[in-house]
Amino acid sequence: MPVTVVVGAQWGDEGKAKVIDLLAKEHPVVARYQGGHNAGHTVVVGEEKYALQLTPSGVFYDTVTPVIANGVVVDLPTLFNEIDTLTSRGVSCEKLKVSTRAHLIFPWHQRHDALAEEGRGENKIGTTLKGIGPAYADKARRVGIQAGAVADIDSFAVAVRERCEAENVLITQAGGEPVNVDDAVAQFTALGIRLQPYLCDTVNFLHDEIAAGSPILLEGAQATFLDLDHGTYPYVTSSNPTAGGACAGTGLGPRNIDRVVGISKSYTTRVGAGPFPTELTDDLGDRLVDIGREFGTVTGRRRRAGWLDCVMLRHAVRLNSLTELAVTKLDVLDTFETIRVCTGYRIDGHEVANYPDLPEVLERAEPVYAELDGWQSNSTSARTPDDLPPQAQALIRLIEEQVGIPVRIIGVGAERDDYVLWDSPA
């Protein structure tokens, strides 16, 4: 049975949760494969708005088993705050499974994160300071603590104490405030006990589900161009949001995956520093931010905004083996007289069609635009392709021509049912 991966095709914040929520209807298992609580997924259900950081978006369906897989780094205070909040609002988290191989985040990771960002001076990366990077660094250094360690709570408490004492030496040397060891041990011992019922060998669970014929949906956080290996380094996240990361982050093999859905806004945004060829720093950019409500789910930070970049999307197709696109927030463009789409770059006077491999080269890229007439009408009531204005249909066709794969889903509003299943009208 099919395994579907959903991946952001830009710099994140593409509206993945809306698409995942739609696809979850067809998938009884939804697994998160990387990232931490620095990524916010927003789902609107009727009058209710939910902002998720760790819990997979499929949690809103009784038929779905949500899984936090081995590639995720888990902040237990955030996880249980999220579980408590969802439960208080009538959303059950009883079926949630947390991989025994997922690594845990501790207070010393957040201290290291803040010290490192402060030390960068004017060259700050824009990290959320939630300890994600240091937790992944500890995983690579082979000194991290996995979730499965809480199964033996006494030895877990000893490990927390030893790690906290060792990290306090480094924090103090760097001029930071050490973590209170006794408080950390007490807090995480209690959290570890609470985590025990959720523990699962998720690798074998997922393979058993496939063997039983259950379709599985894998969701990533962040997006392609924040990938540690393929993003605009160093302005990237600390894991691999690309589709390849879905294999390492779940224990499923490449041949298990037969559908990879890329998510793109109808324009482009990014948070924090780094190159951004189509960025608009004028009134048009402000309009995109204001209409699209482009402020971070987790941080509240204002996002940078610009026109859609198909050079990026073509590269995202290559990096992820995308089989299709979902284009979100089409309605944000409803009032624009003219809409521009980047179809190529001009670098040092030469036009190029491919995405540069070096960030310093990308910094010099000037976008080559195609211009389309705007539709200047409300698209939020559209539910079929023919409901969309002809100019909006022309934009979707241009995207398909540029990226070489079909668009299957179009988001036309914030509500759960504000979407069009696209099959190009005759």
Sequence and secondary structure as in RCSB ss.txt:
>XXXX:A:sequence
MPVTVVVGAQWGDEGKAKVIDLLAKEHPVVARYQGGHNAGHTVVVGEEKYALQLTPSGVFYDTVTPVIANGVVVD
LPTLFNEIDTLTSRGVSCEKLKVSTRAHLIFPWHQRHDALAEEGRGENKIGTTLKGIGPAYADKARRVGIQAGAV
ADIDSFAVAVRERCEAENVLITQAGGEPVNVDDAVAQFTALGIRLQPYLCDTVNFLHDEIAAGSPILLEGAQATF
LDLDHGTYPYVTSSNPTAGGACAGTGLGPRNIDRVVGISKSYTTRVGAGPFPTELTDDLGDRLVDIGREFGTVTG
RRRRAGWLDCVMLRHAVRLNSLTELAVTKLDVLDTFETIRVCTGYRIDGHEVANYPDLPEVLERAEPVYAELDGW
QSNSTSARTPDDLPPQAQALIRLIEEQVGIPVRIIGVGAERDDYVLWDSPA
>XXXX:A:secstr
  EEEEEESSSS S HHHHHHHHGGG SEEEE SB TT  EEEEETTEEEEESSS GGGG TT EEEE TTBEE 
HHHHHHHHHHHHHTT   TT EEETT EE  HHHHHHHHHHHHHTGGG     SSSHHHHHHHHHHT   BGGGG
GSHHHHHHHHHHHHHHHHHHHHHTT     HHHHHHHHHHHHHHHGGGEE HHHHHHHHHHTT  EEEE SS GG
G TTTSSTTSS SS  SHHHHHHTTS  GGGEEEEEEEEESSEEE SSS  TTB  SHHHHHHHHHHT B TTT 
 B EEE EEHHHHHHHHHHHT  EEEEE GGGGTT SEEEEEEEEEETTEEE S  SSHHHHTT EEEEEEEE  
 S  TT  SGGGS HHHHHHHHHHHHHHSS EEEEE SSSTT EEE     
